Amino acid sequence: MGKIKLSDTLKFITDKLNRVAGSNFELELILAQESVMAGRPIRGQARLRCPNDKKRTLDFMTISVSGQVQQDGRWVEYTQSAQIAHDTELPIDKEFVVPILINVPLDAVLSEDGAVWRLRVQADIDRTIDPRAEVHFQVLSTGTGQLKREQPEEV
């Protein structure tokens, strides 16, 4: 008889529940790059695809970013979140796209090796459906000699 790790079981249950709770909505989270230098912004977008069955209301969308920052010589958890698009009518058979711009703190790296941060999006639809998406990205140290200095972007 094989052993099953509890974490694997919970992941399976969570994924299955999310598929049921998310109904046939698709929530996709896309980042423009897989890594960013500490102190610089990272861009992305959340894409919510709605089924073509009936009109729906997006109660709100929660966007959160988390990682660790150094404060007073100690590493502490850093989490910021925002709720957007309150009570928004979703178009039938269309995508609802939300641009994302996250300013990563300058003190967001643990060492010259960098750190891994998490970006998470959850949409609450018709007060019952809640599709979710999550991506991880690498935060690079600004002290690494091989990194090129980025030029400011024009808007």
Stockholm file with secondary structure:
# STOCKHOLM 1.0

chainA/1-155         MGKIKLSDTLKFITDKLNRVAGSNFELELILAQESVMAGRPIRGQARLRCPNDKKRTLDFMTISVSGQVQQDGRWVEYTQSAQIAHDTELPIDKEFVVPILINVPLDAVLSEDGAVWRLRVQADIDRTIDPRAEVHFQVLSTGTGQLKREQPEEV
#=GR chainA/1-155 SS CCCCCHHHHHHHHHHHHHHHHTTTCEEEEEESCSEEETTSEEEEEEEEECCSSSCEEEEEEEEEEEEEEEETTEEEEEEEEEEECTTEEECTTSEEEEEEEEECCTTCCSSTTCEEEEEEEEEEETTTBCCEEEEEEEEECTTCTTSCCCCCCCC
#=GC SS_cons         CCCCCHHHHHHHHHHHHHHHHTTTCEEEEEESCSEEETTSEEEEEEEEECCSSSCEEEEEEEEEEEEEEEETTEEEEEEEEEEECTTEEECTTSEEEEEEEEECCTTCCSSTTCEEEEEEEEEEETTTBCCEEEEEEEEECTTCTTSCCCCCCCC
//
